[in-house]
Amino acid sequence: MKRVALGLLCAAALLYALASALHAQHPAWGYVAAFAEAAMVGAIADWFAVVALFRHPLGLPIPHTAIIPSNKDRIGAKLAGFICNNFLSTAQVLAKLRQFDAAGRIADWLARPASGEKLGEWGVAAARYGLSAFDDERVRGFMGRAAAAGLEKIDLSRLMGQALDALTAGGRHQALLDDVLQQVAGLLEGEEVQAHITEAIAREIKTLRYVGLDQVAAKLATRKIVAAVARTIAELAAEPDHPMRRRFDHFVDDFVVRLKLDPEFQQRGEQIRAELMAHPALGDYLHGIWGELLAWLHDDLGRGDSTIRRRIASMAGALGTRLQADEAIRRWINEQIEAAAPLAIERYREDIRRYIEERVGEWNASEMTNELERHIGRDLQFIRINGTLVGGLVGLSIHTVTQLLRG
């Protein structure tokens, strides 16, 4: 296109020379000369304008030329602002999110069998990489040392006390006690259990066996024992302030305090921890479990019909189907995305703006100029071509009007 534009300029120059030489032979040559002269002016003026965008014309440092390389940083800032203000405003992004229906698209994608298979392949690939990376003596040694260091810092006695404290907070243990009491009461009321107790007591009453009173005495004793126990359990279950309940509470509270504060309990916890850490069987056991787990995973992940792959694909498909059938949960997912989006937009929009500015600022001015010229230079050469033709027509029009005014 540069050659075409330059060719038109040269043609206009030759035409002007020819018309000037033949001007005396016919008045029409004056019109041709005026057209050619104005065409040259238009071509040269537009050439200057186009070149001035990218570089100094003829290498001369003329003011307000090489506009793009001289204003590279300002162009980057304006470009960043234009993109962020017109494409990444909060209102625009939220409107696009509402149209997008992320939850529906996720559900449709997960429900497709091919997507489940793809997720399974990704999961297997990630798992195989993780196994290969972590199945290293250095990693195992590091994890073992880290576990030992963590175990050394654990106060088993205090930890158990805190756990029991949490479990008994708000009388939770009383609910557990109620359930246990109900189970025991129901068990003791059963005929089969009473028969077993009767038989056990009968076997113990050896002195009465020879006089034939063992079964009678056993049955009477059993009935009395069962009645007493059932009555006591019923009282315990019915009375929240029963003395035995209070004794149980006192025992639990005292035990929790001793676990957390008693030096004897703490010392015993340290002994148990030290014995666990020093016992070689524990290390061998854990190492064996880890090795067997790795071997199973390696074997399963290497098979074409991997259980893990099938499980991932099945779970993905089931999740997608449930999401498709549950409009409420899809609406909830979309609402959560829309609620979280403004903060993310405000946070990352400025990061994008700075990134664009910094990236444009890092560009080499000549490389940027060449890249822009390569993309829009063809259209800019049409400006030169049009300038040549339009300039010639304007010159011809001016010459024509001038001749008409001269009469």
C-alpha positions in Angstrom: 0.0 0.0 0.0 3.0 2.3 0.6 4.1 1.6 -3.0 0.6 2.4 -4.4 0.5 5.7 -2.5 4.0 6.6 -3.6 3.2 5.6 -7.1 0.2 7.9 -7.2 2.4 10.8 -5.9 5.0 10.1 -8.7 2.2 9.9 -11.3 0.8 13.2 -10.1 4.3 14.7 -10.4 4.8 13.4 -14.0 1.3 14.6 -15.0 2.1 18.0 -13.6 5.3 18.2 -15.6 3.6 17.0 -18.7 0.7 19.5 -18.3 3.1 22.4 -17.6 5.1 21.6 -20.8 1.9 21.4 -22.9 0.1 24.3 -21.2 0.6 26.7 -24.2 -0.9 24.2 -26.7 -4.4 24.0 -25.2 -6.2 25.6 -22.2 -7.3 22.2 -21.0 -3.7 21.4 -19.9 -4.1 24.1 -17.3 -6.8 22.2 -15.7 -4.7 19.0 -15.7 -1.8 20.9 -14.2 -4.0 22.3 -11.4 -5.3 18.8 -10.7 -1.8 17.3 -10.6 -0.3 20.1 -8.5 -3.1 19.9 -5.8 -2.8 16.0 -5.9 0.9 16.3 -5.1 0.2 18.7 -2.2 -2.5 16.4 -0.8 -0.3 13.4 -1.1 2.7 15.0 0.6 0.6 16.5 3.3 -1.1 13.2 4.2 2.3 11.4 4.0 3.6 13.8 6.6 0.5 13.3 8.8 0.8 9.5 8.6 4.5 9.4 9.2 4.3 11.9 12.1 2.1 9.4 14.0 4.9 6.9 14.2 8.2 8.7 13.7 9.9 12.0 12.8 9.4 12.6 9.0 12.8 12.4 7.2 14.4 11.9 10.6 13.9 15.6 11.4 12.9 16.4 15.1 9.9 18.5 14.0 7.7 19.4 17.0 4.5 17.3 17.5 5.8 14.4 15.4 6.5 10.8 16.5 3.3 11.1 18.4 2.8 7.5 19.4 6.3 6.7 20.8 6.5 10.1 22.5 3.2 9.5 24.3 3.5 5.8 25.0 3.0 6.0 28.7 0.0 8.3 28.5 -1.5 6.1 25.8 -1.1 3.1 28.2 -2.9 5.0 31.0 -5.7 6.1 28.8 -6.1 2.6 27.4 -6.2 1.1 30.9 -8.8 3.7 32.0 -10.9 3.1 28.9 -10.9 -0.7 29.4 -11.7 -0.5 33.2 -14.3 2.2 32.9 -16.1 0.8 29.9 -15.7 -3.0 30.3 -15.0 -3.6 34.0 -17.4 -1.3 35.8 -19.3 -3.0 38.7 -22.7 -2.5 37.1 -21.6 -3.9 33.8 -20.0 -7.0 35.2 -22.9 -7.8 37.6 -25.3 -7.4 34.7 -23.2 -9.9 32.7 -23.1 -12.3 35.6 -26.9 -12.3 35.9 -27.2 -13.1 32.2 -24.5 -15.8 32.5 -26.3 -18.0 35.0 -23.1 -19.6 36.4 -24.9 -22.2 38.5 -27.0 -23.4 35.6 -24.0 -23.7 33.3 -22.0 -25.6 36.0 -25.0 -28.0 36.5 -25.3 -28.6 32.8 -21.6 -29.2 32.4 -21.4 -31.5 35.4 -24.4 -33.5 34.2 -22.8 -34.4 30.9 -21.1 -37.8 31.1 -18.1 -36.5 29.1 -17.5 -33.8 31.8 -17.5 -36.4 34.5 -15.0 -38.5 32.6 -12.8 -35.4 32.1 -13.0 -34.5 35.8 -12.0 -38.1 36.6 -9.0 -37.9 34.3 -7.9 -34.6 35.8 -8.3 -36.0 39.3 -6.4 -39.1 38.5 -3.6 -37.1 36.8 -3.4 -34.8 39.8 -3.4 -37.7 42.2 -0.7 -39.5 40.3 1.5 -36.4 40.2 1.0 -35.9 43.9 1.9 -39.5 44.7 5.0 -39.4 42.6 6.0 -36.1 44.2 5.4 -37.1 47.8 6.6 -40.7 47.6 10.1 -39.6 48.4 12.3 -40.5 51.4 13.0 -36.9 52.1 9.3 -36.0 52.2 8.5 -39.0 54.4 11.3 -38.1 56.8 10.2 -34.5 56.9 6.6 -35.4 57.7 7.7 -37.9 60.3 9.9 -35.3 62.0 7.1 -32.7 61.8 4.6 -35.2 63.3 7.0 -36.0 66.1 7.6 -32.3 66.8 3.9 -31.7 66.9 3.3 -34.6 69.2 6.0 -33.4 71.6 4.1 -30.1 72.0 0.8 -31.8 72.8 -0.3 -31.9 76.4 -2.4 -35.0 76.3 -3.9 -34.6 79.8 -4.9 -31.0 79.2 -6.2 -31.8 75.7 -8.4 -34.6 77.0 -9.6 -32.3 79.8 -10.6 -29.6 77.3 -12.3 -32.2 75.1 -14.3 -33.5 78.0 -15.1 -29.9 79.1 -16.5 -29.2 75.7 -18.5 -32.5 75.7 -20.1 -31.8 79.1 -20.8 -28.1 78.5 -24.5 -27.3 78.9 -25.3 -30.7 80.4 -24.7 -32.6 77.2 -23.4 -35.6 79.2 -26.8 -35.7 81.0 -28.5 -36.3 77.7 -26.1 -39.1 77.0 -26.7 -40.5 80.5 -30.5 -40.4 79.9 -30.1 -42.5 76.8 -27.8 -45.0 78.5 -30.3 -45.3 81.4 -33.2 -45.9 79.0 -31.2 -48.6 77.2 -30.2 -50.3 80.4 -33.8 -50.2 81.7 -35.2 -51.7 78.6 -32.5 -54.4 78.6 -33.2 -55.4 82.2 -36.9 -55.6 81.6 -36.5 -58.2 78.9 -37.4 -61.8 79.7 -34.4 -63.3 78.0 -32.0 -61.2 80.1 -33.8 -62.0 83.3 -33.6 -65.7 82.4 -29.9 -65.4 81.9 -29.5 -63.6 85.2 -31.6 -66.2 86.9 -29.5 -69.0 85.5 -26.3 -67.2 86.6 -27.5 -66.7 90.1 -28.7 -70.3 90.3 -25.3 -71.6 89.4 -23.7 -69.5 92.2 -26.1 -70.7 94.9 -24.4 -74.0 95.3 -25.4 -74.6 98.9 -29.1 -74.7 98.0 -28.7 -76.9 95.0 -28.9 -80.1 96.9 -32.2 -79.3 98.6 -33.9 -78.2 95.4 -34.2 -74.5 96.4 -31.7 -73.1 94.0 -34.0 -72.2 91.2 -36.7 -70.8 93.5 -34.2 -68.7 95.4 -32.6 -67.5 92.2 -35.9 -66.5 90.7 -36.9 -64.6 93.8 -33.5 -62.9 94.0 -33.6 -62.0 90.3 -37.0 -60.4 90.6 -35.9 -58.4 93.6 -32.6 -57.3 91.9 -34.4 -56.4 88.6 -37.1 -54.5 90.5 -34.6 -52.6 92.5 -32.4 -51.7 89.6 -35.4 -50.8 87.4 -36.8 -48.6 90.1 -33.5 -46.9 90.6 -33.0 -46.3 86.9 -36.5 -45.0 86.6 -35.9 -42.6 89.4 -32.7 -41.4 87.8 -34.3 -40.9 84.4 -37.3 -39.1 85.9 -35.5 -36.7 88.3 -33.0 -34.3 86.9 -31.9 -33.4 90.5 -31.5 -36.9 91.6 -28.6 -37.3 94.1 -26.9 -39.9 91.9 -27.1 -37.4 89.0 -25.4 -34.8 91.1 -22.7 -37.2 92.2 -22.2 -38.1 88.5 -21.9 -34.4 87.7 -19.5 -33.8 90.5 -17.4 -36.8 89.4 -17.2 -35.6 85.8 -16.4 -32.0 86.8 -13.7 -33.1 89.2 -12.2 -35.5 86.6 -12.1 -32.7 84.0 -10.3 -30.3 86.4 -7.8 -33.0 87.4 -7.1 -33.7 83.7 -6.3 -30.1 83.0 -4.6 -29.1 86.3 -3.4 -32.1 88.2 0.4 -32.6 87.8 0.0 -36.3 88.3 -2.3 -36.6 85.4 -0.1 -34.4 83.3 2.9 -36.4 84.1 1.1 -39.6 83.2 0.1 -38.0 79.9 3.7 -37.1 79.1 4.8 -40.7 79.9 2.1 -42.1 77.5 3.3 -39.7 74.8 7.0 -40.6 75.4 6.2 -44.3 75.2 4.3 -43.8 72.0 7.1 -41.9 70.4 9.8 -44.3 71.6 8.0 -47.5 70.6 9.4 -48.8 67.3 6.2 -50.7 66.6 4.2 -47.6 66.2 6.6 -46.2 63.6 6.6 -49.5 61.7 2.9 -49.7 61.9 2.3 -46.2 60.5 5.0 -46.7 57.9 3.4 -49.9 56.8 -0.1 -48.3 56.5 1.4 -45.5 54.5 3.2 -47.9 52.2 0.1 -50.0 51.7 -2.0 -46.9 51.0 0.5 -45.7 48.4 0.7 -49.1 46.7 -3.1 -49.3 46.5 -3.4 -45.8 45.1 -0.6 -46.4 42.5 -2.3 -49.7 41.4 -5.8 -48.1 41.2 -4.7 -45.0 39.4 -2.7 -46.9 36.9 -5.7 -49.1 35.8 -8.0 -48.1 32.9 -11.1 -48.9 35.1 -9.7 -46.9 38.1 -12.2 -46.9 41.0 -11.2 -43.4 41.9 -11.8 -42.2 38.3 -15.2 -43.8 38.2 -16.1 -42.4 41.6 -15.2 -38.9 40.6 -17.1 -39.2 37.4 -20.1 -40.6 39.2 -20.0 -37.9 41.9 -19.8 -35.2 39.3 -22.7 -36.5 37.3 -24.8 -36.9 40.5 -24.0 -33.4 41.6 -24.9 -32.0 38.2 -28.2 -33.8 38.1 -29.1 -32.6 41.6 -28.2 -29.0 40.7 -30.3 -29.2 37.6 -33.3 -30.4 39.6 -32.9 -27.9 42.4 -33.7 -24.4 41.2 -33.4 -23.0 44.8 -29.8 -24.1 45.3 -28.9 -22.8 41.8 -30.4 -19.4 42.7 -28.5 -19.4 46.0 -25.2 -20.1 44.1 -25.8 -17.3 41.7 -26.8 -15.0 44.6 -23.5 -15.8 46.4 -21.5 -15.1 43.2 -23.3 -11.8 42.7 -22.8 -10.9 46.4 -19.0 -11.6 46.3 -18.5 -10.1 42.8 -18.5 -6.4 43.7 -15.6 -6.8 46.1 -13.6 -8.8 43.7 -14.3 -6.4 40.9 -13.3 -3.3 42.9 -10.2 -5.2 44.1 -8.9 -6.6 40.8 -10.1 -3.8 38.5 -7.4 -1.5 39.9 -4.9 -4.4 39.6 -5.8 -4.8 35.9 -5.5 -1.0 35.4 -2.0 -1.0 36.9 -1.0 -4.1 34.9 -2.0 -2.5 31.6 -0.2 0.7 32.5 2.9 -1.1 33.6 2.9 -3.5 30.6 2.5 -0.6 28.1 5.2 1.3 30.0 7.6 -1.7 29.6 7.1 -1.9 25.8 10.0 -0.8 23.6 8.8 2.3 21.8 10.1 1.2 18.4 8.6 -2.3 18.8 5.2 -0.8 19.8 5.3 1.6 16.9 6.1 -1.2 14.4 3.4 -3.4 15.9 0.7 -0.6 15.6 1.9 0.3 12.1 1.6 -3.3 11.1 -2.0 -3.5 12.2 -3.4 -0.2 11.1 -0.8 0.9 8.5 -2.8 -0.4 5.6 -5.7 1.8 6.4 -3.4 4.8 7.0 -1.9 4.3 3.5 -5.5 4.7 2.1 -5.4 8.1 3.8 -2.5 9.0 1.6 -4.2 7.6 -1.5 -7.4 9.4 -0.8 -5.5 12.6 0.0 -3.9 12.4 -3.4 -7.2 12.0 -5.3 -9.2 14.4 -3.1 -6.4 17.0 -3.2 -6.3 16.8 -7.0 -10.1 17.2 -7.3 -10.1 20.2 -4.9 -7.3 21.8 -6.9 -9.2 21.2 -10.1 -12.3 22.7 -8.6 -10.4 25.8 -7.4 -8.8 26.3 -10.8 -12.2 25.9 -12.5 -13.8 28.5 -10.3 -10.9 30.8 -10.8 -11.2 30.6 -14.5 -14.9 31.2 -14.4 -14.5 34.3 -12.2 -11.9 35.7 -14.7 -14.5 35.5 -17.4 
